[in-house]
Amino acid sequence: MRIFLTCLLLFCSFFANGQSLAELEKQLDSLLNKQQKSEVVAALSYGNNPAYGSKTVNLDAPIIMKAYLSPSLTWYHKSGFFAGAGGYCLLNTDQNHWFEWDFTGGYDYTKNRNFVTGISYTRYLFADSTDVPATPIKNEIFSYFYYRKWWLQPGVGLDYGWGAYSSNTPRLKEHVSGSDFNVIATVRHPFVFDGVLCSRDALLLQPSLSLTLGTANYYSQLAAFRYVTRSPKMKLDKMRPGKILNFEDHTDFEARAVDCTVNVSYLFNQFTFSPALTVFKPLTGTDLHLMGYFTARLAYSF
């Protein structure tokens, strides 16, 4: 059976400091007054993330880095609505390389020079993977707000995930349901350069500093999660074979991590290249040393 120990995944491939790279591109477009039409964006992302260990979380095993590829296709309407789908392929695993599919829809408002805001819903579909522990968190609502009038732009992101997981065998019934909630407070400053190499390109360089507060009840793939913390807090109620096994693993709402991220978006015609580097320090759990990860995304809009 799979036991759910506390494991928090702060990431992820497209998200940095509570916003997606797609939102960064739209922010750059709005700064350059280019977002005036609807478009479809096809993208391929690469990342190495300290989020994958084994099928069953092991508190004694070290956190490891595993690389993934993630293709996606997203439709953006000029009004701000968007919808998309993406998959994740783990490059070094024994079973089900394509372990996750995401379907997202939402709304971004980026036309005001003083602020940007948005909200989205994501549905996660997971395959049975030998490297990714099962999780009940399969739904997510994420919202963000950034005030852009000051040189240092303050922002906040709210992230709520929930769901349930059931497994039936002849001798055991397992059911896990629960939720996680996180708040991400961020300060950032974007540096925008138009016409870097030619008249048809632009560059956005955006360093930021974030503090994440929230719960870490389950291994999650939420937008707010970009690191792994592991805690021995656990309450396990075993019952006779053939009966339901109830598992509870709850943590308090508390400061979970501080991180520094540098996002870069280079736009040339319809192409966008977006690398990002994050260094973070967990504030809870058993692994409190500095860690980091790198992601990169190549996108084409049409």
Residue pairs with C-beta under 8 A, 6 or more apart in sequence:
1 167
1 169
1 172
1 174
1 245
2 55
2 56
2 133
2 134
2 167
2 174
3 56
3 57
3 236
3 247
4 57
4 133
4 134
4 135
4 136
4 176
4 218
4 219
4 247
4 249
5 57
5 59
5 230
5 231
5 232
5 234
5 249
6 216
6 217
6 218
6 229
6 230
6 231
6 233
6 234
6 249
6 251
6 285
7 57
7 133
7 216
7 218
7 219
7 228
7 229
7 230
8 180
8 216
8 219
8 220
8 225
8 227
8 228
8 229
8 256
8 285
9 49
9 51
9 219
9 220
9 221
9 222
9 225
9 226
9 227
9 228
10 212
10 224
10 225
10 226
10 227
10 228
10 256
10 257
10 259
10 280
11 49
11 51
11 221
11 223
11 225
11 226
11 227
11 293
12 47
12 49
12 51
12 221
12 222
12 223
12 225
12 226
13 45
13 47
13 49
13 68
13 70
13 88
13 295
13 297
14 20
14 21
14 22
14 45
14 70
14 72
14 86
14 295
14 297
15 21
15 223
15 224
15 226
16 24
16 208
16 261
16 263
16 276
16 278
16 295
17 155
17 157
17 184
17 186
17 188
17 208
17 210
17 259
17 261
17 263
18 142
18 144
18 155
18 156
18 157
18 159
18 184
18 186
18 210
18 223
18 224
19 144
19 146
19 155
19 157
20 223
21 263
21 265
21 274
21 276
21 297
22 41
22 43
22 74
22 76
22 82
22 299
23 108
23 110
23 116
23 118
23 144
24 204
24 206
24 263
24 265
24 274
25 204
25 265
25 267
25 272
25 274
25 299
26 35
26 76
26 108
26 110
27 110
27 116
27 190
27 204
28 190
28 192
28 202
28 204
28 265
28 267
29 35
29 110
30 110
30 111
30 116
31 190
31 192
31 204
32 192
32 194
32 202
35 78
35 110
35 111
36 78
37 78
38 75
38 76
38 77
38 78
39 75
39 76
39 301
39 302
40 73
40 74
40 75
40 76
40 301
40 302
41 72
41 73
41 74
41 75
41 76
41 84
41 299
41 300
41 301
42 71
42 72
42 73
42 299
42 300
42 301
42 302
43 71
43 72
43 73
43 74
43 297
43 298
43 299
43 300
44 69
44 70
44 71
44 72
44 297
44 298
44 299
45 69
45 70
45 71
45 72
45 295
45 296
45 297
45 298
46 67
46 68
46 69
46 70
46 295
46 296
46 297
47 67
47 68
47 70
47 293
47 294
47 295
47 296
48 65
48 66
48 67
48 68
48 293
48 294
48 295
49 65
49 66
49 68
49 226
49 293
49 295
50 63
50 64
50 65
50 227
50 228
50 291
50 293
51 66
51 225
51 227
51 228
52 64
52 66
52 90
52 131
52 132
53 61
53 63
53 64
53 131
53 133
53 228
54 61
54 130
54 131
54 133
55 129
55 130
55 131
55 132
55 133
55 134
56 133
57 133
57 219
57 230
59 230
59 232
59 286
63 228
63 287
63 291
65 293
66 90
66 91
66 92
66 93
66 131
67 90
67 91
67 92
68 88
68 89
68 90
68 91
69 88
69 89
69 91
70 86
70 87
70 88
70 89
71 86
71 87
72 84
72 85
72 86
72 87
73 84
73 85
73 86
74 82
74 83
74 84
74 85
74 86
74 104
75 82
75 83
75 84
76 82
80 107
80 108
80 109
80 110
80 111
80 118
81 105
81 106
81 107
82 104
82 105
82 106
82 107
82 108
82 120
83 104
83 105
83 106
84 103
84 104
84 105
85 101
85 102
85 103
85 104
86 101
86 102
86 104
87 98
87 100
87 101
87 102
88 98
88 99
88 100
88 101
88 102
89 97
89 98
89 99
90 97
90 99
90 129
90 131
90 132
91 97
93 99
93 129
93 130
93 131
94 130
94 131
95 128
95 129
95 130
96 127
96 128
96 129
96 130
98 127
99 126
99 127
99 129
99 131
99 132
100 124
100 125
100 126
100 127
100 132
100 221
101 124
101 125
102 122
102 123
102 124
102 125
102 221
103 122
103 123
103 125
104 120
104 121
104 122
104 123
105 120
105 121
106 118
106 119
106 120
106 121
106 142
107 118
107 119
107 120
108 116
108 117
108 118
109 116
109 117
109 118
110 116
110 118
113 148
113 149
114 147
114 148
114 149
115 145
115 146
115 147
115 148
115 149
116 144
116 145
116 146
116 148
117 143
117 144
117 145
117 146
118 143
118 144
119 141
119 142
119 143
120 141
120 142
120 143
121 139
121 140
121 141
122 139
122 140
122 142
122 223
123 138
123 139
124 137
124 138
124 139
124 140
124 163
124 221
125 138
126 132
126 134
126 135
126 138
128 134
132 219
133 219
134 165
134 219
135 163
135 165
135 218
135 219
135 220
135 221
136 162
136 163
136 164
136 165
136 176
136 177
136 178
136 218
137 161
137 162
137 163
137 178
137 179
137 180
137 218
137 219
137 220
137 221
137 222
138 163
138 164
138 165
139 161
139 162
139 163
140 159
140 160
140 161
140 222
140 223
141 159
141 160
141 161
142 157
142 158
142 159
142 160
142 222
142 223
142 224
143 157
143 158
144 155
144 156
144 157
144 158
145 155
145 156
145 157
146 153
146 154
146 155
146 186
146 188
147 153
147 154
147 155
151 189
152 187
152 188
152 189
153 187
153 188
153 189
153 190
154 185
154 186
154 187
155 185
155 186
155 187
155 188
156 183
156 184
156 185
156 186
157 182
157 183
157 184
157 186
157 223
157 224
158 181
158 182
158 183
158 184
159 180
159 181
159 182
159 183
159 184
159 214
159 222
159 223
159 224
159 225
160 179
160 180
160 181
160 182
161 179
161 180
161 181
161 220
161 222
162 177
162 178
162 179
162 180
163 177
163 178
163 179
164 175
164 176
164 177
164 178
165 174
165 175
165 176
165 177
166 173
166 174
166 175
166 176
167 173
167 174
167 175
168 174
171 241
171 242
172 241
172 242
172 245
173 242
173 243
173 244
173 245
174 244
174 245
174 247
175 244
175 245
175 246
176 218
176 247
178 217
178 218
179 217
180 214
180 215
180 216
180 217
180 218
180 220
180 222
181 214
181 215
181 253
182 212
182 213
182 214
182 215
182 222
182 224
182 225
182 256
183 212
183 213
183 214
184 210
184 211
184 212
184 213
184 224
185 210
185 211
185 212
185 213
186 208
186 209
186 210
186 211
187 208
187 209
188 206
188 207
188 208
188 209
189 206
189 207
189 208
190 204
190 205
190 206
191 204
191 205
191 206
192 202
192 203
192 204
193 202
193 203
193 204
193 205
194 202
195 201
195 202
196 202
196 203
196 266
197 268
198 268
200 268
200 269
201 266
201 267
201 268
201 269
202 266
202 267
203 264
203 265
203 266
203 267
204 263
204 264
204 265
204 266
204 267
205 262
205 263
205 264
206 262
206 263
206 264
206 265
207 260
207 261
207 262
207 263
208 260
208 261
208 262
208 263
209 258
209 259
209 260
210 258
210 259
210 260
210 261
211 255
211 257
211 258
212 224
212 226
212 255
212 256
212 257
212 258
212 259
213 253
213 254
213 255
213 256
214 224
214 253
214 254
214 256
215 250
215 251
215 252
215 253
216 229
216 231
216 251
216 256
216 284
216 285
217 249
217 250
217 251
218 249
226 257
226 259
226 278
226 280
226 293
227 257
227 259
227 280
227 282
227 291
228 282
228 285
228 287
229 256
229 257
229 282
229 284
229 285
229 286
229 287
230 285
230 286
230 287
231 251
231 284
231 285
231 286
232 286
233 249
233 250
233 251
234 248
234 249
235 247
235 248
235 249
235 250
236 247
236 248
237 245
237 246
237 247
237 248
238 245
239 245
239 246
251 284
254 283
254 284
255 283
255 284
256 282
256 283
256 284
257 280
257 281
257 282
257 283
258 280
258 281
258 283
259 278
259 279
259 280
259 281
260 278
260 279
260 280
261 276
261 277
261 278
261 279
262 276
262 277
263 274
263 276
264 274
264 275
264 276
265 272
265 273
265 274
266 272
266 273
266 274
270 300
270 301
270 302
271 298
271 299
271 300
272 297
272 298
272 299
272 300
272 301
273 296
273 297
273 298
273 299
274 296
274 297
274 298
274 299
275 294
275 295
275 296
275 297
276 294
276 295
276 296
277 292
277 293
277 294
278 292
278 293
278 294
279 290
279 291
279 292
280 290
280 291
280 292
281 288
281 289
281 290
281 291
282 288
282 291
